Amino acid sequence: MSAEQYRFAVSTYVRFFRNVEGVPFAGKISEDDADDVNRNVEQVADALWGEEKYTKTYLKEGKDHDEIYWQDMPEDKAVNNGIKKAAIISPDGRSQILTNEGEHIIVEGMRSGLDIDSAYNSACAVVNGLSRRIPFAANDKSGFLTANPLCCGTGLKIAVLMHLTALEQPNNLPAFISLMTKLKDMGLILRPFCRDKNRVSGKMYYIMNAFTLGVTEEEIIAKVKDGVKLIIDAEEELRSKLIATQTQNVRDQVWRGLGVLATARILNYHDFMMSVSHIRMGVELGELDMELEDIDRYMSMGQSFYIKKYMARNGIDPEESEDYVRARIMREEFAPVLRSML
């Protein structure tokens, strides 16, 4: 993965969707069948990663996975009927298995930056391990069968989270629309990482394949790679124009973003994501001497799932405002950074 590509791509996710042959989909599954799915998946995890060496969390009601997961699985596919769901994460944190959440089994390979091949290979290793123990639902016409029709066939979804600083500028809307049209013609979609009251927070977008049926895994990989290159070329060209024509405005956004995260006492999600976006832009453009990996880690720390864990770990009242706790977390991280740069 080149440093140049990392400037645009935040992370890569490769997902396989699978269901167990002869078992009703997760929305209709019985508790006994759900327990069987969890037990079989856990035994595969033992074989792949070693007993007690991976992280395992069991859940029941409600949406408890992070925003990245829910971008790819519509919320109305959540199963809230009291069945036990599992989130199993590999020792290196680069693979995970989710059970009884929309589909019986969702396998995910994750990497920082743009690294589709590596994420795909790790996800394949997990799926292959599962297939040796669990018979997957499939037929000759539709391939692998899924509750969500958009995930059947190969059952493969590839998503690359990209930071589109220039394309998301209001005056570049025609170029953005043209790009989305080209991607659609390629069988790809561009989806906001998080939308808050019709506002895209943080200029972050997923590019992913729209179809899993009627295309091979190799074709999906090639399409997503071509789409990523198309985005990078367009973003790079517009960034050059942005810096040439609005240098001081860009620098002001960068330093204001750093100031907000270092000093805010209440920080809502939209303001947080915009500030992180401006800081990441500053690092990408060489304005700030920080590592992109650190910025992306800070972005994860401002998400709801991390804040809840932080509150539990630090004995903070669970009724406390997430906006208040988010600001506290960011001050702890960014106040020393700002002091060192002044």
LINNOR-V704322 format. One record per pair of residues at least 12 apart in sequence whose C-alpha atoms are under 10 Angstrom apart, sorted by the first residue. I is the first residue (numbers start at 1). J is the second residue. D is the distance in Angstrom with one decimal. If there is no record, write none. Layout:
i: (I:I)
j: (J:J)
d: (D:D)
This chain:
i: (1:1:1:1:1:2:2:2:3:3:3:3:4:4:5:5:5:5:5:5:6:6:6:6:6:6:6:6:6:7:7:7:7:7:7:7:7:7:7:7:7:8:8:8:8:8:8:8:8:8:8:8:8:8:8:8:8:8:9:9:9:9:9:9:9:9:9:9:9:9:9:9:10:10:10:10:10:10:10:10:10:10:10:10:10:10:10:10:11:11:11:11:11:11:11:11:11:11:11:11:11:11:11:11:12:12:12:12:12:12:12:12:12:12:12:12:12:12:12:12:12:12:12:13:13:13:13:13:13:13:13:13:13:13:13:13:13:13:13:13:13:13:13:13:13:13:14:14:14:14:14:14:14:14:14:14:14:14:14:14:14:14:14:14:14:14:14:14:14:15:15:15:15:15:15:15:15:15:15:15:15:15:15:15:15:15:15:15:15:15:16:16:16:16:16:16:16:16:16:16:16:16:16:16:16:16:16:16:16:17:17:17:17:17:17:17:17:17:17:17:17:17:17:17:17:17:17:17:17:17:18:18:18:18:18:18:18:18:18:18:18:18:18:18:18:18:18:18:18:18:18:18:19:19:19:19:19:19:19:19:19:19:19:19:19:19:19:19:19:20:20:20:20:20:20:20:20:20:20:20:20:20:20:21:21:21:21:21:21:21:22:22:22:23:23:23:23:24:24:24:25:25:25:25:25:25:25:25:25:26:26:26:26:26:26:26:26:26:26:26:26:26:26:26:26:27:27:27:27:27:27:27:27:27:27:27:27:28:28:28:29:29:29:29:29:30:30:30:31:31:31:31:32:32:33:33:33:34:34:34:34:34:34:34:35:35:35:35:35:35:37:37:37:37:37:37:37:37:38:38:38:38:38:38:38:38:38:38:38:39:40:40:40:41:41:41:41:41:41:41:41:41:41:42:42:42:42:42:42:43:43:44:44:44:44:44:44:44:44:45:45:45:45:45:45:45:45:47:47:48:48:48:48:48:49:49:49:49:49:50:50:52:53:53:53:53:54:54:54:54:54:54:54:55:55:55:55:55:55:55:55:56:56:56:56:56:56:56:57:57:57:57:57:57:58:58:58:58:58:58:58:59:59:59:59:59:59:59:59:60:60:60:60:60:60:60:60:60:61:61:61:61:61:61:61:61:62:62:62:62:62:63:63:63:63:63:64:64:65:65:65:65:65:66:66:66:66:66:67:67:67:67:67:67:68:68:68:68:68:68:68:69:69:70:70:71:71:71:71:71:71:72:72:72:72:72:72:72:73:73:73:73:73:74:74:75:76:77:77:77:77:77:78:78:78:78:79:79:79:79:80:80:83:83:84:84:84:85:85:85:85:85:85:86:86:86:86:86:87:87:87:87:88:89:89:90:90:93:93:93:94:94:94:94:94:94:94:94:94:95:95:95:95:95:95:95:95:95:95:96:96:96:96:96:96:97:97:97:97:102:102:102:103:103:103:103:103:104:104:104:105:105:105:105:106:106:106:106:107:107:107:107:107:107:107:107:108:108:108:108:108:108:108:108:108:109:109:109:109:109:109:109:110:110:110:110:111:112:112:112:112:113:113:113:113:113:113:114:114:114:114:114:115:115:116:116:116:116:116:116:116:117:117:119:120:120:120:120:120:123:138:138:138:139:140:141:141:141:142:142:142:143:143:143:143:144:144:144:149:149:149:150:150:150:150:151:151:151:151:152:152:152:152:153:153:153:153:153:153:153:154:154:154:154:154:154:154:154:155:155:155:155:155:156:156:156:156:156:156:156:156:156:157:157:157:157:157:157:157:157:157:158:158:158:158:158:158:158:158:158:158:158:158:159:159:159:159:159:159:159:159:159:159:159:160:160:160:160:160:160:160:160:160:160:161:161:161:161:161:161:161:161:161:161:162:162:162:162:162:162:162:162:162:162:162:163:163:163:163:163:163:163:163:163:163:163:164:164:164:164:164:164:164:164:164:164:164:164:164:164:165:165:165:165:165:165:165:165:165:165:165:165:166:166:166:166:166:166:166:166:166:166:166:166:167:167:167:167:167:167:167:167:167:167:168:168:168:168:168:168:168:169:169:169:169:172:175:175:175:176:176:176:179:179:179:179:180:180:180:182:182:183:183:183:183:183:183:183:183:183:183:183:184:184:184:186:186:186:186:186:186:187:187:187:187:187:187:187:187:187:188:188:188:188:188:188:188:188:188:188:189:189:189:189:189:189:189:189:189:190:190:190:190:190:190:190:190:191:191:191:191:191:192:192:192:192:193:193:193:194:194:194:194:195:196:196:197:199:200:200:200:201:201:201:201:201:201:201:201:201:202:202:202:202:202:202:202:202:202:202:202:202:203:203:203:203:203:204:204:204:206:207:207:207:207:207:208:208:208:208:208:208:208:209:209:209:209:239:239:240:243:250:250:250:250:250:251:251:251:251:251:251:251:252:252:253:253:253:253:253:253:253:254:254:254:254:254:254:254:254:254:254:254:255:255:255:255:255:255:255:256:256:256:257:257:257:257:257:257:257:257:257:257:257:258:258:258:258:258:258:258:258:258:258:258:258:259:259:259:259:259:259:260:260:260:260:260:260:260:260:261:261:261:261:261:261:261:261:261:261:261:261:261:261:262:262:262:262:262:262:262:262:262:262:262:262:262:263:263:263:263:263:263:263:263:264:264:264:264:264:264:264:264:265:265:265:265:265:265:265:265:266:266:266:266:266:266:266:266:267:267:267:267:267:267:267:267:267:267:268:268:268:268:268:268:268:268:269:269:269:269:269:269:269:272:272:272:272:272:272:272:273:273:273:275:276:276:276:276:276:277:277:277:279:279:280:280:280:280:280:280:283:288:289:289:290:298:298:298:298:299:301:301:301:301:302:302:302:302:302:302:302:303:303:304:304:304:306:307:307:307:307:307:308:308:308:310:310:310:311:311)
j: (112:113:114:115:116:113:114:115:113:114:284:292:232:284:113:114:115:228:229:232:112:113:114:115:162:163:284:292:293:113:114:162:163:232:236:280:281:283:284:285:292:113:114:160:161:162:163:164:165:204:228:231:232:235:236:280:281:284:112:113:114:115:160:161:162:163:164:204:205:206:228:232:111:112:113:114:160:161:162:163:204:205:206:280:292:293:295:296:110:111:112:113:114:115:116:119:159:160:161:162:163:206:293:296:109:110:111:112:113:114:115:116:117:118:119:120:158:159:160:161:162:206:207:68:69:94:95:108:109:110:111:112:113:114:115:116:119:120:123:157:158:159:160:161:206:208:95:107:108:109:110:111:115:116:117:118:119:120:121:122:123:124:156:157:158:159:160:208:221:69:72:95:96:97:106:107:108:109:110:119:120:123:124:127:151:155:156:157:158:159:97:105:106:107:108:109:120:123:124:126:127:144:151:152:154:155:156:157:158:98:102:103:104:105:106:107:108:127:144:145:146:147:148:151:152:153:154:155:156:157:99:103:104:105:106:107:127:130:131:135:136:137:138:144:145:146:147:151:152:154:155:156:37:99:100:102:103:104:105:106:134:135:136:137:138:144:145:146:147:33:37:103:104:105:131:134:135:136:137:138:144:145:146:134:135:136:137:138:144:145:135:136:137:37:104:136:137:103:104:147:100:101:102:103:104:145:146:147:148:77:78:79:80:81:83:85:99:100:101:102:103:104:105:146:147:77:78:79:80:81:83:100:101:102:103:104:147:79:81:83:79:81:83:100:104:81:82:83:81:82:83:84:83:84:83:100:104:83:84:85:86:99:100:104:83:84:85:86:99:100:84:85:86:99:100:104:105:134:58:84:85:86:87:88:98:99:100:104:105:86:130:133:134:86:88:97:98:99:105:129:130:133:134:54:56:86:88:97:130:130:133:126:127:129:130:131:132:133:134:88:89:90:96:97:126:129:130:129:130:90:125:126:129:130:89:90:91:92:126:90:91:91:89:90:91:92:88:89:90:91:92:93:96:87:88:89:90:91:92:93:96:86:87:88:89:90:96:97:85:86:87:88:89:98:84:85:86:87:88:98:99:82:83:84:85:86:87:99:100:79:80:81:82:83:84:85:86:100:78:79:80:81:82:83:84:85:78:79:80:81:82:75:78:79:80:101:304:305:87:98:101:304:305:300:303:304:305:306:193:194:300:303:304:305:159:161:193:194:206:300:303:98:108:193:194:159:191:192:193:194:206:157:158:159:191:193:206:208:101:102:103:148:151:102:148:102:102:101:102:103:147:148:100:101:102:103:100:101:102:103:101:102:100:101:99:100:101:98:99:100:101:104:105:98:99:100:101:105:99:100:101:106:107:107:108:109:126:109:110:111:108:109:110:111:112:118:119:122:123:107:108:109:110:111:119:122:123:125:126:108:109:110:122:123:126:109:123:126:127:146:147:148:145:146:147:148:151:136:146:147:127:130:136:146:123:127:155:156:122:123:124:125:126:127:130:156:120:122:123:124:126:127:156:157:158:121:122:123:124:125:126:158:122:123:159:160:160:160:161:293:296:160:161:162:292:293:296:160:161:162:225:228:160:225:158:159:160:221:222:224:225:221:225:158:156:157:158:217:221:156:152:153:154:153:153:153:213:214:154:213:214:155:212:213:214:156:212:213:211:212:213:210:211:212:213:210:211:212:213:211:212:213:214:211:212:213:214:215:216:217:211:212:213:214:215:216:217:220:211:212:213:216:217:209:211:212:213:215:216:217:220:221:208:209:210:211:212:217:220:221:224:206:207:208:209:210:212:217:220:221:223:224:225:188:189:190:191:205:206:207:208:209:224:228:190:205:206:207:208:209:224:225:227:228:190:191:192:193:204:205:206:207:208:228:190:192:193:203:204:205:206:207:228:231:232:193:202:203:204:205:206:232:235:277:280:281:176:202:203:204:205:231:232:234:235:236:238:239:277:281:202:203:204:235:236:238:239:242:277:278:280:281:203:234:235:236:237:238:239:240:241:242:243:281:179:203:231:234:235:236:237:238:239:242:200:202:203:204:205:235:238:203:238:239:242:238:234:235:238:231:234:235:227:230:231:234:207:227:231:227:230:207:208:209:210:223:224:226:227:228:230:231:209:210:227:209:210:223:224:226:227:208:209:210:211:212:220:223:224:227:207:208:209:210:211:220:223:224:226:227:205:206:207:208:209:210:211:224:227:205:206:207:208:209:210:227:231:204:205:206:207:208:204:205:206:207:205:206:207:206:269:270:273:270:269:270:270:270:270:273:274:269:270:271:272:273:274:275:276:277:269:270:271:272:273:274:275:276:277:278:280:299:273:274:276:277:278:273:274:277:228:224:225:227:228:231:220:221:223:224:225:227:228:221:223:224:227:281:285:285:285:278:281:282:285:287:278:279:281:282:285:287:288:278:282:274:275:277:278:279:281:282:275:276:277:278:279:280:281:282:283:287:288:275:278:279:282:287:288:338:275:278:279:271:272:273:274:275:276:277:278:279:280:282:275:276:278:279:280:282:288:330:334:335:337:338:275:279:331:334:335:338:272:275:276:327:330:331:334:335:275:276:279:326:327:328:329:330:331:332:333:334:335:338:327:328:329:330:331:332:333:334:335:336:337:338:339:327:328:330:331:332:334:335:338:323:324:326:327:328:330:331:335:323:324:325:326:327:328:330:331:321:322:323:324:325:326:327:328:302:321:322:323:324:325:326:327:328:330:302:321:322:323:324:325:326:327:302:303:304:322:323:326:327:299:302:303:323:326:327:330:299:302:303:299:295:296:298:299:302:295:296:299:292:295:292:293:294:295:296:299:295:341:337:341:337:329:330:333:334:330:326:329:330:333:322:323:325:326:327:329:330:322:326:322:323:326:326:322:323:325:326:329:322:325:326:325:326:329:325:326)
d: (9.7:7.7:6.5:6.4:9.6:9.2:8.5:9.7:9.0:9.7:10.0:9.9:9.6:9.1:7.5:6.6:9.6:9.5:9.1:7.7:8.3:5.0:6.2:9.3:9.2:9.8:9.0:8.1:9.3:8.1:9.4:8.9:8.1:9.3:9.8:8.8:8.7:8.7:5.6:8.8:7.7:7.9:8.4:9.9:8.7:5.6:5.4:7.1:8.9:9.9:9.4:9.0:6.8:8.2:8.8:9.9:9.5:8.2:8.1:4.8:5.4:9.1:6.8:5.9:4.4:6.3:9.0:9.4:9.6:9.5:8.7:8.8:9.0:6.2:4.6:7.1:7.5:5.4:5.5:6.8:8.7:9.7:9.7:10.0:8.5:8.5:9.6:6.9:7.4:5.7:4.3:4.3:6.1:7.8:9.3:10.0:8.5:5.9:5.3:7.4:9.9:9.4:10.0:8.7:8.1:5.7:5.2:6.2:6.3:5.8:6.2:6.2:9.6:9.4:7.0:9.4:7.6:5.9:4.5:6.3:9.1:9.2:9.8:9.3:9.5:9.6:9.5:6.6:5.7:4.7:6.7:9.0:9.9:9.4:8.9:7.6:6.6:8.2:9.3:8.2:5.8:5.1:6.2:8.2:9.7:9.4:9.4:8.1:5.5:5.1:6.6:9.0:9.9:7.3:9.2:9.4:5.9:5.7:9.1:8.9:6.7:9.2:7.3:5.9:4.5:6.4:8.6:9.6:9.7:9.9:9.2:9.8:9.5:9.6:6.7:5.5:4.4:6.5:8.9:9.1:8.2:7.1:9.3:9.9:9.8:7.9:5.7:5.1:6.3:8.3:9.6:8.2:5.7:5.1:6.5:8.9:9.4:7.4:8.3:9.7:7.5:9.9:8.5:9.7:8.0:5.3:4.7:6.5:8.9:9.7:9.3:6.7:8.1:6.1:4.8:6.6:9.0:9.4:8.1:8.7:7.0:9.5:9.3:6.6:7.6:9.6:8.4:4.9:6.7:8.2:9.7:6.5:6.4:5.1:6.3:8.1:8.8:9.8:9.6:9.7:6.4:7.3:9.0:6.8:7.2:6.6:9.4:9.0:8.5:9.4:6.9:9.5:9.4:9.5:9.1:9.8:6.1:4.8:6.0:8.7:9.2:8.5:5.6:5.5:8.5:7.8:6.8:6.4:8.4:9.7:7.9:9.2:6.7:8.1:9.8:6.8:5.9:4.6:5.3:9.0:9.9:9.1:9.7:8.2:5.6:5.0:4.0:7.4:9.9:9.0:8.9:8.8:7.1:9.5:9.0:9.8:8.5:10.0:9.1:9.4:8.4:9.8:7.9:6.5:6.8:9.6:7.7:6.2:9.8:9.1:9.0:6.7:9.8:9.4:8.8:9.9:8.8:5.3:6.7:5.9:5.6:5.7:9.3:9.8:7.9:8.0:8.1:5.7:8.3:7.7:9.5:8.3:8.6:7.0:8.4:9.4:8.4:8.9:8.7:10.0:9.6:9.2:8.1:8.4:8.9:9.5:9.8:7.5:9.3:8.2:5.5:7.4:8.9:9.7:9.4:9.9:9.9:6.5:6.6:7.7:9.8:8.3:6.7:8.0:8.1:6.9:8.6:9.8:9.8:9.5:9.7:9.2:9.5:7.3:7.9:7.2:8.2:8.7:9.2:8.0:7.3:6.6:9.6:9.8:9.2:6.6:8.3:9.0:9.2:9.8:8.4:7.5:7.3:9.1:8.9:8.1:9.3:8.1:8.4:9.5:6.9:8.7:8.3:9.9:8.7:9.0:7.9:9.3:9.8:9.2:9.0:8.5:9.8:6.5:6.1:9.4:8.9:7.4:9.2:7.9:9.0:8.1:9.6:8.8:8.3:8.4:8.5:8.4:10.0:8.9:8.8:7.6:7.2:9.4:9.8:6.8:7.1:9.6:9.9:9.6:9.1:9.4:9.5:7.8:5.9:9.7:7.0:5.8:5.0:4.7:8.4:8.6:9.5:8.0:5.7:5.1:6.6:7.0:9.9:8.7:9.2:7.0:5.8:4.5:6.5:9.0:9.6:9.5:8.3:5.7:5.2:6.5:8.8:9.7:6.5:5.6:4.5:6.5:8.6:9.9:9.4:9.0:8.3:5.8:5.0:6.1:7.9:9.8:10.0:8.8:7.3:8.1:5.3:5.8:5.0:6.0:8.7:9.8:9.4:7.8:5.1:7.0:5.6:7.7:8.3:8.8:7.7:7.8:5.8:9.2:8.9:8.1:7.1:8.7:8.3:9.4:9.3:7.3:8.7:9.6:9.7:9.4:7.1:9.3:7.5:7.3:5.7:8.5:8.0:7.6:9.8:7.6:8.1:8.3:9.9:9.2:7.2:8.7:9.5:9.9:9.8:9.9:9.6:9.7:9.9:9.8:8.2:8.3:6.8:7.9:8.6:8.5:9.7:8.5:9.4:9.8:9.4:9.2:8.9:7.4:9.5:8.6:9.6:8.7:9.1:9.0:8.7:7.6:5.0:8.6:8.5:7.9:9.0:6.0:5.5:9.2:7.3:5.9:6.2:9.2:9.0:10.0:7.7:9.6:8.4:7.4:9.4:7.3:5.3:5.3:6.7:9.1:9.9:5.6:5.2:7.4:8.5:9.5:6.8:9.7:9.6:9.6:9.6:10.0:9.4:9.8:9.8:9.1:8.0:9.3:8.2:5.8:4.9:6.4:9.3:9.8:7.8:7.8:9.0:7.4:5.5:4.5:6.0:8.9:8.2:6.7:6.6:9.6:7.9:5.3:6.7:8.3:9.8:8.3:8.6:9.1:9.3:8.4:9.4:8.8:6.9:7.6:9.6:6.6:6.3:7.9:9.6:9.8:8.8:9.1:9.5:9.5:9.7:9.9:9.9:9.2:9.4:10.0:9.6:6.3:8.6:9.9:7.1:6.8:9.6:9.6:8.6:8.3:5.6:9.1:8.6:9.3:9.9:9.4:9.5:7.9:5.6:4.6:8.3:9.5:8.8:9.5:8.3:8.3:9.8:9.9:9.6:9.6:9.5:7.9:8.8:8.2:8.2:8.7:9.4:8.7:9.6:7.0:8.6:8.9:9.3:8.9:8.8:9.8:7.8:8.8:8.1:7.6:9.9:8.8:8.0:8.2:9.9:9.2:9.5:10.0:8.4:9.8:8.8:10.0:9.0:8.4:9.9:9.2:9.5:8.5:9.7:9.6:8.7:7.1:8.4:8.1:9.6:7.6:9.0:9.8:9.8:9.1:9.6:9.1:8.9:7.6:6.4:6.7:7.7:9.1:7.4:5.8:7.5:8.7:6.1:5.9:9.5:8.8:5.4:4.2:6.8:7.9:8.6:9.7:9.3:5.5:6.3:8.2:7.4:6.7:6.6:9.4:9.1:5.8:7.7:10.0:8.9:8.7:8.7:6.0:9.1:9.8:9.1:6.9:8.0:9.4:6.8:6.2:8.1:8.2:7.0:9.2:8.1:9.2:9.7:9.4:8.1:5.4:6.3:9.4:9.9:9.9:7.8:7.4:9.9:7.2:9.7:10.0:9.6:9.5:9.7:9.5:5.9:5.5:4.4:7.4:8.0:10.0:9.7:8.1:5.4:5.4:6.6:10.0:8.4:9.4:10.0:7.9:9.6:9.3:9.1:7.5:6.6:5.6:4.4:6.6:9.0:9.8:9.7:9.6:8.9:8.3:5.6:5.3:6.1:7.5:8.7:8.8:9.0:9.7:8.0:5.9:4.7:6.6:9.0:9.8:9.1:7.6:8.5:8.5:9.9:9.0:5.6:6.2:7.2:8.5:8.7:9.6:6.5:9.4:9.9:9.2:9.2:9.3:8.7:6.1:8.3:7.5:9.6:9.0:7.4:9.4:7.7:8.3:9.3:6.9:9.0:8.9:6.0:8.1:8.8:5.6:5.2:8.8:8.8:6.8:9.5:9.6:9.3:8.8:9.0:7.6:5.8:9.2:9.5:6.8:8.1:9.9:9.2:9.7:6.3:9.1:9.8:9.2:10.0:9.1:9.4:10.0:9.1:8.1:8.2:9.7:9.2:9.5:8.8:9.4:9.5:8.0:7.4:8.0:9.9:10.0:9.4:8.8:9.0:8.8:9.5:9.4:9.8:9.3:9.3:9.3:6.4:9.5:8.5:9.0:9.3:8.2:9.7:8.8:9.2:6.9:8.9:8.9:7.7:8.8:6.1:5.6:6.7:9.8:9.0:7.7:9.0:9.4:6.9:5.6:4.5:5.1:7.8:9.3:7.6:7.2:10.0:7.3:9.8:8.0:5.7:5.6:6.3:5.9:9.6:9.7:9.3:6.3:5.6:4.6:6.7:9.0:9.3:9.7:10.0:8.7:5.4:5.1:6.5:8.0:6.1:4.4:6.2:9.0:5.0:6.1:9.8:9.8:9.6:8.9:9.1:8.7:8.4:6.8:9.5:8.2:8.2:9.3:9.2:7.9:5.3:7.9:8.4:5.5:6.0:9.6:9.9:8.7:9.5:7.3:8.4:8.0:4.4:4.4:7.5:7.0:5.0:8.1:9.9:9.6:8.2:7.4:9.7:6.6:9.2:8.9:9.6:8.0:9.9:7.4:9.8:7.5:7.3:9.0:9.2:9.8:9.1:6.5:9.8:8.6:9.2:8.7:7.6:6.5:9.3:10.0:9.2:10.0:8.9:8.3:8.6:8.1:9.8:9.6:9.0:9.7:9.4:7.3:9.7:7.4:9.7:9.3:9.8:9.5:8.2:9.5:5.9:8.1:9.1:8.6:7.8:9.0:8.5:4.8:5.1:8.1:7.0:5.4:8.8:7.9:8.3:9.2:8.0:7.4:8.2:9.1:8.8:9.2:7.6:8.2:8.7:8.9:8.5:9.5:7.5:4.1:6.7:8.0:5.7:5.9:9.5:9.5:6.8:7.9:8.0:6.2:9.9:9.6:9.7:9.9:7.2:8.8:8.7:7.0:8.8:9.8:9.6:8.4:8.3:7.2:8.3:6.9:9.5:9.0:9.1:8.9:9.2:9.7:7.0:8.1:9.6:9.4:7.0:9.1:9.0:5.4:6.0:9.3:8.5:6.2:7.7:9.4:8.4:9.1:9.5:6.4:4.6:7.7:7.5:4.6:4.3:8.0:8.0:6.7:9.1:7.9:8.9:8.3:5.9:9.5:8.3:6.8:9.5:9.9:8.9:9.4:5.7:8.0:8.3:7.2:10.0:8.4:6.2:8.6:8.7:5.3:6.8:9.5:8.3:8.8:8.8:5.3:4.6:7.8:7.5:5.4:8.1:9.5:9.9:8.4:4.8:6.3:8.3:6.2:5.1:8.8:9.0:9.6:9.7:8.0:5.0:8.2:10.0:7.8:8.3:7.7:8.0:9.0:9.0:7.2:8.4:10.0:8.4:7.3:9.5:9.2:8.4:8.5:9.0:7.3:8.2:9.4:9.8:7.2:8.5:7.9:6.6:9.5:9.0:9.6:8.8:9.5:7.7:6.8:9.8:9.6:6.3:8.1:9.8:8.6:8.8:9.9:8.9:9.1:9.2:7.8:8.1:9.3:9.6:8.1:7.7:8.2:9.9:9.3:9.3:9.1:5.8:8.6:7.7:7.6:9.4:8.3:7.4:9.6:8.7:9.4:6.9:9.4:7.0:6.6:8.3:8.1:9.2:9.9:8.6:9.5:8.6:7.7:10.0)
